[in-house]
Amino acid sequence: MRSQEIIWTALPNGRKADTFRLSVHVAPRLITDEGLPAPRLQLFRDFMNWPANPIKFQVKIGGGTPIAAKIVTMPPAANDLWTAVFKADTFVRPHKFEPLLGRKVRSYPVRHIRTFIKDLYTQLVAASPTDHPDFSRLMSRGDGQGQRSLLELNFVDEFSLREDRKGPMLQQLENRFPFIDREKQTRWGAIPFDPNEPPVMSFLQLETFHQPPPAIFRLPSLAGGVTQGTLTRWLINVTDAVAIDQPLAELSTAKGPMKILSPWAGTVKLLNATPGAVIKVGDPLLAEPGAQSAAAASMTKDFVKKMEPFNKKPTLNDSGPEGAIDFHQMLSFAANHPALMRLLGLVVDLEFKPGAVPPGASSVQLLATWTPQLTTTQDFFPITRCLIGPESFQAAPRASDPELVDGALPFDNKDRYEIVEIDHDGVGLKTMHFADNLGRSRLSIHYTDDTPAKYAPPSIRSGGLSMARVGHAGKLVDSFQRSKSLNDSYKTAPIVLDEHHFQQLPVHANKSRSRAGSRAVAKDPFPAGAEWPLAGLVR
């Protein structure tokens, strides 16, 4: 059976005198059990040439009488472009919403990295303006009054052979992930932003962002409420390559022998227990340096296939249904390009005249009238909260902690944004490794008569001007939950959206300055599936 769902989302896009403008995002979800494992677009005749479908639009303001709207998209949708991109044999993977909850979102506090680098280099220049700083200045303990030192990033404890500080710190970081999957004995979510975090923990987050720490497999929950068991024997060895669901070990428990299966595909790095040891649920069993969950392994497999254009292209012929890019993914990629979306007829600009509308908070909803060829078509029309002013018509901010203030991103709010003018990834990692090398250079096994006394700190490269959103990782996890909630309920009740459900493209800096400082105003906005799963993908 074939079916198609289309979500028509309205986003206010300004007004001029008595004429209101609205952008419409069209998000199809195609579902079928025919033609498996590789259904083709020809099963969905409406999308063989989407721009050719005659559609009439109406708009409802505040739940009132529908008002006829005029299509003003320029340039208009191009039939020849659609048919050149989407052909009859285009692969259609039946749509299935995949929530992103339960995953770790790795990030790092850009503000802390930038501030530490800025303070450190300012102090080094002031103390040694014409020559490279010496070791004692670079690794001094500081004065507790804001004096920075690379010693704060050093993992070689007191310049001795003890190099075990990093492991416990990494475990502290992992324990800060806020949510717990008790069945898998793992944590997920995002590490909360801590304004008073020690520099070393911020730099560790930067490092694990680029290279996640070794995966540690802990004894998961056992059947029958068993909480512990005695390790009878290992079924694998260090350096063995294991597959997902491969037996790893045998346990003797109060309810009989049990086999422990691998949640990963990878190579075993370390066995954390010996036969005869009593292991409780949550105790570490083994570690694997590049271990991946089943979902991550599948994603990596697809990614590798897509990155081998001369060997395995992301097509059905080369990669099969598992690795090929399908119709829904193509639409999701296009959503980053507003002009292309308009040419494909997936974003439609409308104008309408609602007459006398009182200013203030209201709502807007789109109605689309068309005749689909597929009789099992369902149309959904979310309601968008909006604000109407004498010269404005825009999506309403969310009730608490809105992202937009007066239609603009409040870059002057230092609690939310940090201006970044350096390549913080590059200089942060180089500074961290520089500090570690300095510490090791004074260990007795490395120190010699010709060990340098002065060192050149890593060079800083400009990354252009950018803005970092403070605490963004946590907000991303929140958006995963909102996305799932929206997807769970859009079929049963009208969904009410506001500005934080939409991706504003593009953002440009307003030349004028308000009294509060610089502002960035979102122009040409339309929803692109960043949170509300309009295109079937949460990106």
C-alpha positions as CSV (number, residue, x, y, z in Angstrom):
1,M,0.0,0.0,0.0
2,R,1.2,3.5,-0.8
3,S,0.4,6.7,1.1
4,Q,1.8,10.2,1.2
5,E,1.6,12.9,3.9
6,I,2.3,16.5,3.2
7,I,2.9,19.1,5.9
8,W,2.2,22.6,4.7
9,T,3.8,25.1,7.2
10,A,3.2,28.8,7.1
11,L,5.8,31.4,8.2
12,P,5.0,35.1,8.3
13,N,7.4,37.0,6.1
14,G,6.6,40.7,6.6
15,R,4.0,43.1,5.3
16,K,3.9,46.2,3.2
17,A,0.9,48.5,3.9
18,D,-2.2,46.3,3.8
19,T,-0.4,43.4,1.9
20,F,0.9,40.5,4.1
21,R,3.6,38.1,2.9
22,L,3.8,34.5,3.8
23,S,6.4,31.8,2.9
24,V,5.0,28.2,2.7
25,H,7.2,25.1,3.2
26,V,6.0,21.9,1.6
27,A,7.3,18.7,3.3
28,P,6.3,15.4,1.7
29,R,6.6,12.1,3.5
30,L,6.2,9.1,1.1
31,I,5.4,5.7,2.6
32,T,5.0,2.4,0.8
33,D,5.4,-1.4,1.2
34,E,5.5,-1.9,-2.5
35,G,8.6,-2.3,-4.6
36,L,10.8,-3.2,-1.6
37,P,13.7,-3.1,-0.9
38,A,14.1,-0.2,-3.4
39,P,10.8,1.6,-4.2
40,R,11.0,4.2,-6.9
41,L,9.4,7.7,-7.3
42,Q,7.2,6.5,-10.1
43,L,5.0,5.0,-7.4
44,F,4.1,8.5,-6.4
45,R,2.8,10.2,-9.5
46,D,2.2,13.6,-7.7
47,F,5.9,13.9,-7.2
48,M,7.0,13.0,-10.7
49,N,6.6,16.7,-11.5
50,W,5.6,18.5,-8.3
51,P,5.6,22.1,-9.7
52,A,3.1,21.2,-12.3
53,N,0.4,20.5,-9.7
54,P,-2.2,23.3,-9.7
55,I,-2.6,24.4,-6.1
56,K,-4.8,27.2,-4.6
57,F,-3.9,28.7,-1.3
58,Q,-5.9,30.4,1.4
59,V,-4.8,31.8,4.7
60,K,-6.6,32.0,8.1
61,I,-5.6,34.7,10.6
62,G,-6.6,34.1,14.2
63,G,-8.9,31.2,13.2
64,G,-11.0,33.5,11.1
65,T,-12.5,33.2,7.6
66,P,-10.0,31.9,4.9
67,I,-8.6,34.6,2.7
68,A,-7.5,33.9,-0.9
69,A,-3.7,34.2,-1.4
70,K,-1.7,35.0,-4.5
71,I,1.5,33.1,-5.5
72,V,4.3,35.6,-6.0
73,T,7.4,33.4,-6.0
74,M,10.0,34.8,-8.2
75,P,11.4,33.2,-10.2
76,P,8.6,30.7,-10.4
77,A,9.0,27.0,-9.8
78,A,10.7,25.3,-12.7
79,N,9.2,22.1,-14.1
80,D,12.3,21.2,-16.1
81,L,14.5,21.5,-13.0
82,W,12.3,19.1,-11.0
83,T,12.2,16.5,-13.7
84,A,16.0,16.8,-14.3
85,V,16.7,16.1,-10.6
86,F,13.9,13.7,-9.7
87,K,13.3,10.9,-12.2
88,A,11.0,8.0,-12.3
89,D,13.7,5.7,-11.0
90,T,14.7,7.9,-8.1
91,F,15.0,5.8,-5.0
92,V,12.3,6.4,-2.3
93,R,13.1,4.9,1.1
94,P,9.8,4.7,2.9
95,H,9.6,7.5,5.4
96,K,10.2,6.7,9.0
97,F,10.9,9.3,11.7
98,E,14.0,8.5,13.7
99,P,14.3,10.4,17.0
100,L,17.7,11.5,18.1
101,L,17.1,11.0,21.8
102,G,19.5,8.7,23.7
103,R,22.6,10.0,22.0
104,K,25.6,11.9,23.4
105,V,25.9,15.4,22.0
106,R,29.6,16.3,22.3
107,S,30.4,20.0,22.3
108,Y,32.8,22.3,24.2
109,P,32.6,25.8,25.8
110,V,34.0,28.1,23.1
111,R,33.8,31.0,25.5
112,H,36.2,29.3,28.0
113,I,38.7,28.3,25.3
114,R,38.7,31.8,23.8
115,T,39.1,33.6,27.2
116,F,41.9,31.3,28.3
117,I,43.8,31.8,25.1
118,K,43.3,35.5,25.1
119,D,44.4,36.0,28.7
120,L,47.4,33.6,28.3
121,Y,48.8,35.2,25.2
122,T,48.2,38.8,26.5
123,Q,50.2,38.0,29.6
124,L,53.0,36.2,27.6
125,V,53.4,39.2,25.3
126,A,53.4,41.6,28.2
127,A,56.0,39.5,30.1
128,S,58.2,38.7,27.1
129,P,57.6,41.2,24.3
130,T,60.8,40.6,22.3
131,D,61.7,37.0,23.0
132,H,60.2,33.6,23.4
133,P,59.0,33.0,27.0
134,D,61.0,30.6,29.1
135,F,59.8,27.4,30.7
136,S,59.2,28.9,34.2
137,R,57.0,31.6,32.8
138,L,55.0,29.2,30.6
139,M,54.5,26.7,33.4
140,S,54.3,29.0,36.4
141,R,51.5,28.3,38.9
142,G,49.9,31.7,38.6
143,D,49.0,34.1,41.3
144,G,45.3,33.3,41.8
145,Q,44.4,36.7,40.4
146,G,43.7,35.8,36.8
147,Q,47.3,34.9,35.9
148,R,47.1,32.1,33.3
149,S,49.6,29.2,33.0
150,L,50.0,26.2,30.7
151,L,50.4,24.2,33.9
152,E,46.6,24.3,34.1
153,L,46.4,22.1,31.0
154,N,49.2,19.7,31.9
155,F,48.4,16.1,32.7
156,V,51.9,15.1,33.8
157,D,51.5,15.2,37.6
158,E,54.1,17.3,39.3
159,F,56.6,16.5,36.5
160,S,56.9,13.0,37.8
161,L,56.2,9.7,36.0
162,R,52.6,9.7,37.2
163,E,50.6,10.4,34.1
164,D,47.2,9.2,35.4
165,R,45.4,12.5,35.8
166,K,43.8,12.5,32.4
167,G,41.9,9.3,32.8
168,P,39.9,10.3,35.9
169,M,39.2,13.7,34.4
170,L,37.7,12.1,31.3
171,Q,35.6,9.9,33.5
172,Q,34.4,13.0,35.3
173,L,33.4,14.5,32.0
174,E,31.5,11.4,31.0
175,N,29.7,11.4,34.4
176,R,28.4,14.9,33.6
177,F,26.1,13.8,30.8
178,P,22.8,14.3,32.5
179,F,20.6,11.4,31.4
180,I,21.0,7.7,32.1
181,D,19.9,4.7,30.1
182,R,19.8,2.2,32.9
183,E,19.2,-0.7,30.6
184,K,22.5,-0.1,28.7
185,Q,24.3,1.5,31.7
186,T,25.2,4.5,29.6
187,R,24.7,8.2,29.8
188,W,23.4,10.6,27.1
189,G,22.4,14.2,26.5
190,A,24.9,17.1,26.6
191,I,27.3,18.2,29.3
192,P,25.8,21.3,30.9
193,F,27.6,24.6,30.5
194,D,29.4,25.6,33.7
195,P,30.6,29.2,33.9
196,N,33.1,28.3,36.6
197,E,34.6,25.3,34.9
198,P,38.4,24.8,35.3
199,P,40.2,25.4,32.0
200,V,41.5,21.9,31.8
201,M,38.0,20.5,31.7
202,S,37.0,22.9,28.9
203,F,40.0,21.9,26.9
204,L,39.3,18.2,27.5
205,Q,35.8,18.8,26.1
206,L,37.4,20.3,23.0
207,E,39.7,17.3,22.6
208,T,36.9,14.7,23.0
209,F,34.8,16.7,20.6
210,H,37.4,16.0,17.9
211,Q,38.4,12.5,19.2
212,P,35.8,10.9,21.5
213,P,37.4,8.9,24.4
214,P,37.7,5.1,24.3
215,A,34.4,3.4,24.6
216,I,34.0,1.3,27.8
217,F,31.5,-1.5,27.8
218,R,29.9,-2.0,31.2
219,L,27.9,-5.0,32.2
220,P,24.3,-4.3,31.1
221,S,21.1,-5.2,32.9
222,L,20.7,-8.9,33.0
223,A,17.6,-11.0,32.5
224,G,15.4,-12.0,35.4
225,G,16.6,-9.1,37.6
226,V,20.1,-10.6,38.0
227,T,22.4,-7.9,39.4
228,Q,25.8,-9.7,39.3
229,G,27.6,-12.8,38.0
230,T,31.0,-14.6,38.1
231,L,33.0,-14.3,34.9
232,T,33.4,-17.9,33.7
233,R,35.5,-17.3,30.6
234,W,36.2,-14.8,27.8
235,L,35.1,-15.7,24.3
236,I,37.3,-13.0,22.8
237,N,40.9,-11.7,23.2
238,V,42.6,-8.3,23.1
239,T,43.1,-7.2,19.4
240,D,40.2,-9.4,18.3
241,A,37.8,-7.8,15.8
242,V,34.2,-8.2,17.1
243,A,30.9,-7.7,15.4
244,I,27.7,-6.3,16.9
245,D,25.8,-9.0,19.0
246,Q,28.9,-11.3,19.0
247,P,29.2,-13.2,22.3
248,L,32.0,-11.7,24.4
249,A,31.9,-13.6,27.7
250,E,30.1,-16.2,29.7
251,L,28.8,-15.5,33.2
252,S,27.7,-17.8,36.0
253,T,24.7,-16.3,37.8
254,A,22.1,-17.3,40.3
255,K,19.7,-18.1,37.5
256,G,22.2,-20.0,35.4
257,P,24.8,-19.3,32.8
258,M,24.5,-16.2,30.6
259,K,26.3,-14.9,27.5
260,I,27.1,-11.2,27.2
261,L,26.8,-9.9,23.6
262,S,28.8,-7.0,22.1
263,P,26.9,-3.7,21.5
264,W,29.7,-2.6,19.2
265,A,31.6,-3.4,16.1
266,G,35.3,-2.8,16.5
267,T,38.6,-4.1,17.9
268,V,39.1,-5.0,21.6
269,K,41.6,-2.8,23.4
270,L,41.4,-4.0,27.0
271,L,39.8,-6.8,29.1
272,N,38.8,-5.3,32.5
273,A,38.2,-8.5,34.4
274,T,39.7,-12.0,34.8
275,P,37.9,-15.3,35.0
276,G,36.6,-15.9,38.5
277,A,35.9,-12.3,39.2
278,V,32.5,-11.2,40.5
279,I,31.1,-8.5,38.2
280,K,28.1,-6.3,39.0
281,V,25.8,-4.6,36.6
282,G,27.5,-1.3,35.6
283,D,31.1,-2.6,36.2
284,P,33.5,-2.2,33.2
285,L,34.0,-5.3,31.1
286,L,36.2,-4.2,28.2
287,A,37.3,-1.1,26.3
288,E,37.6,-0.6,22.6
289,P,39.4,2.5,21.2
290,G,37.1,3.1,18.2
291,A,34.0,1.3,19.4
292,Q,30.7,2.2,17.8
293,S,27.1,1.5,18.7
294,A,25.0,-0.4,16.2
295,A,23.4,2.9,15.0
296,A,26.7,4.7,14.8
297,A,28.3,1.7,12.9
298,S,25.5,1.9,10.4
299,M,25.9,5.6,10.0
300,T,29.6,5.3,9.6
301,K,29.1,2.5,7.0
302,D,26.8,4.8,5.0
303,F,29.2,7.7,5.4
304,V,32.2,5.8,4.1
305,K,30.2,4.6,1.1
306,K,29.2,8.2,0.4
307,M,32.8,9.4,0.6
308,E,34.0,6.9,-2.0
309,P,32.7,8.5,-5.2
310,F,35.0,6.7,-7.5
311,N,34.4,3.3,-6.0
312,K,31.0,3.2,-4.4
313,K,28.7,6.1,-5.2
314,P,25.6,6.7,-3.0
315,T,23.3,5.2,-5.6
316,L,21.3,2.0,-5.6
317,N,23.6,0.4,-8.2
318,D,26.7,1.0,-6.2
319,S,25.6,1.1,-2.6
320,G,22.3,-0.7,-2.4
321,P,19.2,0.5,-0.5
322,E,21.2,0.8,2.8
323,G,23.8,3.3,1.5
324,A,21.9,5.1,-1.3
325,I,20.7,8.6,-0.9
326,D,16.9,8.7,-1.4
327,F,14.2,11.2,-2.2
328,H,13.6,12.4,1.3
329,Q,17.4,13.0,1.9
330,M,17.6,15.0,-1.3
331,L,14.9,17.3,-0.2
332,S,16.6,17.7,3.2
333,F,19.8,18.7,1.5
334,A,18.0,21.2,-0.7
335,A,16.4,22.8,2.4
336,N,19.7,24.6,3.0
337,H,19.3,26.6,-0.2
338,P,16.2,28.8,-0.3
339,A,16.5,29.8,-3.9
340,L,16.6,26.1,-5.0
341,M,13.7,25.2,-2.8
342,R,11.6,27.9,-4.5
343,L,12.6,26.6,-8.0
344,L,11.5,23.2,-6.9
345,G,8.2,24.4,-5.7
346,L,8.9,23.3,-2.1
347,V,8.9,26.9,-0.8
348,V,6.1,29.1,-2.1
349,D,5.8,32.9,-1.5
350,L,2.3,34.2,-1.0
351,E,0.7,37.6,-0.7
352,F,-2.8,38.3,0.8
353,K,-4.8,41.1,2.1
354,P,-6.6,40.3,5.3
355,G,-8.3,43.7,5.7
356,A,-8.5,45.3,9.1
357,V,-6.5,43.1,11.5
358,P,-5.9,44.2,15.0
359,P,-2.2,44.5,16.0
360,G,-0.8,42.1,18.6
361,A,-0.5,38.4,19.1
362,S,-2.4,36.1,16.7
363,S,-2.0,33.0,14.7
364,V,-1.8,32.0,11.0
365,Q,-2.7,28.8,9.2
366,L,-2.4,27.8,5.6
367,L,-5.0,25.9,3.6
368,A,-4.0,24.3,0.3
369,T,-6.5,23.0,-2.2
370,W,-5.3,20.5,-4.8
371,T,-6.3,17.2,-6.4
372,P,-3.7,14.5,-5.6
373,Q,-3.5,11.5,-7.9
374,L,-2.8,9.2,-4.9
375,T,-6.1,8.8,-3.0
376,T,-4.4,7.9,0.3
377,T,-3.0,11.5,0.6
378,Q,-3.2,13.3,3.9
379,D,-2.5,17.1,4.2
380,F,-1.6,18.6,7.5
381,F,-1.6,22.4,8.3
382,P,0.2,23.4,11.5
383,I,-0.8,26.7,13.2
384,T,1.9,29.3,13.6
385,R,1.8,31.8,16.4
386,C,2.5,35.3,15.0
387,L,2.8,38.9,15.9
388,I,1.1,41.6,13.8
389,G,2.3,45.2,13.9
390,P,1.6,48.3,11.9
391,E,4.5,47.5,9.6
392,S,5.4,43.9,10.6
393,F,4.1,40.4,10.3
394,Q,6.4,37.8,11.9
395,A,6.5,34.5,13.8
396,A,6.0,35.0,17.5
397,P,8.8,34.2,19.9
398,R,8.4,31.3,22.2
399,A,7.0,32.2,25.6
400,S,10.2,31.5,27.6
401,D,13.8,32.3,26.7
402,P,13.0,33.3,23.0
403,E,15.9,33.1,20.5
404,L,14.7,36.3,18.6
405,V,14.1,39.6,20.3
406,D,12.1,42.1,18.1
407,G,12.8,39.9,15.1
408,A,16.5,39.8,15.6
409,L,19.2,37.7,17.2
410,P,20.3,39.6,20.4
411,F,24.1,39.4,19.8
412,D,24.6,42.1,22.4
413,N,23.4,39.6,25.1
414,K,26.7,38.3,26.5
415,D,24.9,35.6,28.4
416,R,23.9,34.0,25.1
417,Y,26.6,34.9,22.5
418,E,30.4,35.1,22.3
419,I,32.2,36.8,19.5
420,V,35.0,34.6,18.2
421,E,37.8,35.9,16.0
422,I,40.3,33.0,16.1
423,D,40.4,29.4,15.0
424,H,39.6,28.2,18.5
425,D,39.6,24.5,17.4
426,G,43.2,24.7,16.0
427,V,44.8,26.9,18.6
428,G,43.0,25.2,21.5
429,L,44.2,21.7,20.5
430,K,47.7,23.0,19.8
431,T,47.9,24.8,23.1
432,M,46.7,21.7,25.0
433,H,49.3,19.5,23.3
434,F,52.0,22.2,23.7
435,A,51.3,22.2,27.5
436,D,51.5,18.4,27.6
437,N,54.8,18.3,25.7
438,L,56.3,21.0,28.0
439,G,55.4,19.0,31.1
440,R,56.9,15.8,29.6
441,S,60.1,17.6,28.6
442,R,61.0,18.0,32.3
443,L,60.5,14.3,33.2
444,S,63.8,12.6,34.0
445,I,63.5,10.2,31.1
446,H,63.3,13.1,28.6
447,Y,65.3,15.9,30.2
448,T,68.9,16.4,28.9
449,D,71.5,19.1,28.9
450,D,70.3,20.5,25.6
451,T,66.6,20.6,26.5
452,P,65.5,24.1,25.5
453,A,64.9,26.7,28.2
454,K,62.6,28.9,25.9
455,Y,59.8,27.9,23.7
456,A,57.6,29.5,21.0
457,P,53.9,29.2,21.8
458,P,51.6,27.9,19.1
459,S,50.7,30.5,16.5
460,I,47.1,31.8,16.4
461,R,45.2,31.7,13.2
462,S,42.2,33.9,12.5
463,G,39.0,32.1,11.8
464,G,37.2,35.3,10.7
465,L,34.4,36.7,12.8
466,S,31.8,34.2,14.1
467,M,29.3,34.0,16.9
468,A,29.2,31.1,19.4
469,R,25.9,30.3,21.1
470,V,26.5,29.7,24.8
471,G,25.0,26.4,26.0
472,H,23.9,25.4,22.5
473,A,24.5,21.7,23.0
474,G,21.9,21.5,25.8
475,K,19.4,23.4,23.6
476,L,20.0,21.0,20.8
477,V,19.1,18.1,23.1
478,D,16.0,20.0,24.1
479,S,15.1,20.4,20.4
480,F,15.4,16.6,19.9
481,Q,12.7,16.1,22.6
482,R,10.5,18.8,21.0
483,S,10.9,17.3,17.6
484,K,9.8,13.9,18.9
485,S,6.8,15.4,20.7
486,L,5.7,17.2,17.5
487,N,6.1,14.1,15.4
488,D,4.1,12.1,18.0
489,S,1.1,14.4,17.9
490,Y,0.8,16.2,14.5
491,K,-1.7,13.6,13.3
492,T,-4.1,13.8,16.2
493,A,-4.3,17.6,16.9
494,P,-3.4,20.9,15.2
495,I,0.3,21.6,16.0
496,V,1.1,25.2,17.2
497,L,4.5,26.4,16.1
498,D,6.5,29.6,16.9
499,E,9.8,31.1,15.8
500,H,12.0,28.5,17.5
501,H,10.6,25.7,15.3
502,F,12.0,27.4,12.2
503,Q,15.4,27.8,10.6
504,Q,16.0,31.4,9.7
505,L,17.9,31.7,6.4
506,P,20.0,33.6,5.8
507,V,21.0,35.8,8.7
508,H,22.7,39.1,7.8
509,A,24.1,41.9,10.0
510,N,22.0,45.1,10.1
511,K,24.1,48.1,9.2
512,S,22.4,50.2,11.8
513,R,23.1,49.8,15.5
514,S,20.5,49.9,18.2
515,R,21.2,51.4,21.6
516,A,21.9,48.0,22.9
517,G,24.5,47.1,20.3
518,S,24.7,45.2,17.0
519,R,21.8,43.2,15.8
520,A,21.3,40.5,13.2
521,V,18.0,40.4,11.4
522,A,16.7,37.2,9.8
523,K,15.7,37.7,6.2
524,D,13.8,35.4,3.9
525,P,12.9,32.9,6.6
526,F,11.2,29.6,6.0
527,P,11.2,26.3,8.0
528,A,13.8,23.8,6.9
529,G,13.4,20.9,9.2
530,A,16.0,21.9,11.8
531,E,13.6,21.1,14.6
532,W,10.1,20.4,13.4
533,P,10.6,17.3,11.2
534,L,9.2,19.0,8.1
535,A,11.4,17.3,5.6
536,G,11.4,14.0,7.5
537,L,14.9,14.5,8.8
538,V,16.1,16.2,12.0
539,R,19.5,17.6,11.0
